[in-house]
Amino acid sequence: MKKILIFCLVSVLLVGCAADSETGGEVIIDPVFSVQTKSVASIGHESANVFGAISPSFVAATTEYGICYGFSPNPTIEGSFAVGEGINPLTGGFSCNLTSLAPLRNYYVRAYGTTSEGTVYGAQLNFSTLNRLYINGSAVVDADGNNYESIVINGKQWMKGNLNVSKYRNGDVIPEVTDMAEWDALTTGAWCYYENVTENGTTYGKLYNWYAINDPRGLAPTGWHIPSDAEWTSLTNFLGGTTKAGIKMRDLGETWSTSAVLATNQAGFSALPGGYGYLTHNYDPEDQPFNSMGDVAFWWSATASNPTTAYSLNVNLNNSVTRGSILKKTALSVRCVRN
């Protein structure tokens, strides 16, 4: 029996009420303890969110609640289940995120609630997980010794995280530049953290100008390179084009400012919205130097579009993918692909 402890989010349900004809006041109906399996959403290749509810009047008396699931109809807590940890005491609503599911399998789910009288189950729902569009690759190490997971999509091995290196491949240091005026004047490689806050690099990696991308000393780890515009386009097309690829690329965690509605991360790419820095045509001390962390994932390509701009790719908050041409002095995230 597998027992998974999952943080449960609150959903909103209505508490039934009735008018007291004698007093004119409003009284709460005394319900029978019941459980509802409401819906399934955000279905991916290995995860899904399941929504349930228990009778509001019985929240205090409920000792355990959650979602049970399995390959066979009418799953129970004798099999796999996710125990809830949070519930709205006024509505009885909750949702549980099921993880570590198998790709391309049909699952049956039921909400449950347990009181001193026993366990009650909601109606059964079923859903099918998606096909996984990647296989796990070998780990890669950069010049600083940072380790990255990798995934293979359509025969190409991609780094799964944003680059966070401070040295070129030959060991030369890439300067960190935090002053906006100094950054604006650069024609050589540099990096910064979003808003110059070191902690932002832990999740989102460093932001680099395109001059670091193009430096002959090499920004990518040995045996790897910065993807060309053509390689980004090929990845986008394989994943369904600009309106569909982002859904399959976007990270499902709390790295985005809003929940990953419809996102599946089916490609395993785990797109991280690192935002951008120093997107200015002319230096102005009143400009906001950083923007869109948590909202947009931007990555450089190795392909210049003209003497002052280069191609980039971004995954947006609405899950769309956009190919752009952006000033080379802009600070963007970097992903690498194996040679």
TAWO-V395934 format. One record per residue. N is the residue number from 1. SS is DSSP state (hx for helix, st for strand, lp for the rest). Layout:
BEGIN
n:ss
N:SS
N:SS
END
This chain:
BEGIN
n:ss
1:lp
2:lp
3:st
4:st
5:st
6:lp
7:lp
8:lp
9:st
10:lp
11:lp
12:lp
13:lp
14:lp
15:lp
16:lp
17:st
18:st
19:st
20:lp
21:lp
22:lp
23:lp
24:lp
25:lp
26:st
27:st
28:st
29:lp
30:lp
31:lp
32:lp
33:lp
34:lp
35:st
36:st
37:st
38:st
39:st
40:st
41:st
42:lp
43:lp
44:lp
45:lp
46:lp
47:lp
48:st
49:st
50:st
51:st
52:st
53:st
54:st
55:lp
56:hx
57:hx
58:hx
59:lp
60:lp
61:lp
62:lp
63:lp
64:st
65:st
66:st
67:st
68:st
69:st
70:st
71:lp
72:lp
73:lp
74:lp
75:lp
76:lp
77:lp
78:lp
79:lp
80:st
81:st
82:st
83:st
84:lp
85:lp
86:lp
87:lp
88:lp
89:lp
90:lp
91:lp
92:lp
93:st
94:st
95:st
96:st
97:st
98:st
99:lp
100:lp
101:lp
102:lp
103:lp
104:lp
105:lp
106:st
107:st
108:st
109:st
110:st
111:st
112:st
113:st
114:st
115:st
116:lp
117:lp
118:st
119:st
120:st
121:st
122:lp
123:lp
124:lp
125:st
126:st
127:st
128:st
129:lp
130:lp
131:lp
132:lp
133:lp
134:lp
135:st
136:st
137:lp
138:lp
139:lp
140:st
141:st
142:lp
143:lp
144:lp
145:lp
146:lp
147:st
148:st
149:lp
150:st
151:st
152:st
153:st
154:lp
155:lp
156:st
157:st
158:st
159:st
160:lp
161:lp
162:lp
163:lp
164:lp
165:lp
166:lp
167:st
168:lp
169:lp
170:lp
171:lp
172:lp
173:st
174:lp
175:lp
176:st
177:lp
178:lp
179:lp
180:hx
181:hx
182:hx
183:hx
184:hx
185:lp
186:lp
187:lp
188:lp
189:lp
190:lp
191:st
192:st
193:lp
194:hx
195:hx
196:hx
197:lp
198:hx
199:hx
200:hx
201:hx
202:hx
203:hx
204:hx
205:lp
206:lp
207:st
208:st
209:lp
210:hx
211:hx
212:hx
213:hx
214:lp
215:lp
216:lp
217:lp
218:lp
219:lp
220:lp
221:lp
222:lp
223:lp
224:st
225:st
226:st
227:lp
228:lp
229:hx
230:hx
231:hx
232:hx
233:hx
234:hx
235:hx
236:hx
237:hx
238:hx
239:lp
240:lp
241:lp
242:lp
243:lp
244:lp
245:hx
246:hx
247:hx
248:hx
249:hx
250:st
251:lp
252:lp
253:lp
254:lp
255:lp
256:lp
257:lp
258:lp
259:lp
260:lp
261:lp
262:lp
263:lp
264:lp
265:lp
266:lp
267:lp
268:lp
269:lp
270:lp
271:st
272:lp
273:lp
274:lp
275:lp
276:st
277:st
278:lp
279:lp
280:lp
281:lp
282:lp
283:lp
284:lp
285:lp
286:lp
287:lp
288:lp
289:lp
290:st
291:st
292:lp
293:lp
294:lp
295:lp
296:lp
297:st
298:st
299:st
300:st
301:st
302:st
303:st
304:st
305:st
306:st
307:lp
308:lp
309:st
310:st
311:st
312:st
313:st
314:st
315:st
316:lp
317:lp
318:lp
319:lp
320:lp
321:st
322:st
323:st
324:st
325:st
326:st
327:st
328:lp
329:lp
330:lp
331:st
332:st
333:st
334:lp
335:lp
336:st
337:st
338:st
339:lp
END
